[in-house]
């Protein structure tokens, strides 16, 4: 769905808490490559370049925040905490929570499960271009992360879902296996891990590495098992 400039500006004012100066970067940030491929006007203009920029800006914001919030923690602990906050699943969930999928412009045949964490990173890139780093830092940290996430709860999370799943499986006499497939794209490589329990497919996960994909599938599996009371 394509939104008007006014609708885009209203969304960012209501959800992110600032007034857009130049709407153009935001229109690009909200354009999935599936929508730009056959666009006679935009050509192949989409949010992939902004995603690259936003990924770097977001990583810096979170790293700076953690460095000052946890002054006694080691580099390893801070790195793991940053990974928890900016991993694909968390950004996907955060994007859904703030209604970003409904603002996206994409091909109608694209699944609604398309990872929207990528779009969130593109939005961060657009905010940086429009507002500069200091304002972007405040917007993303205060109005999004601190408003929608419990940082202390994230800090205490055990994020090694794969190990937890294998421990559960061994204790309950089940067999867990993964089958990983990679994309054909050199520009945007990603992996899909299919998790099977006792030979039957249970969940699947996406990631930019095999490890990320397997962890995503294991996290979903643990959630599914919890719902069943396992």
Secondary structure, DSSP 8 states (H G I E B T S, - for coil): ----HHHHHHHIIIII-S--S-SHHHHHHTB-HHHHTTBTTTBT--THHHHHHHHHHHHHHHHHHHHHH-TTS-HHHHHHHHHHHHSHHHHHHHHHHTT-GGG-B--TTS-TTS-SHHHHHHHHHHHHHHH-HHHHHHIIIIIIIHHH--HHHHHH----HHHHHHHHHHHTT--EEEEEEE-S-SSS--EEEEEEETTEEEEEEEESSHHHHHHHHHHHHHHHHHHTT-
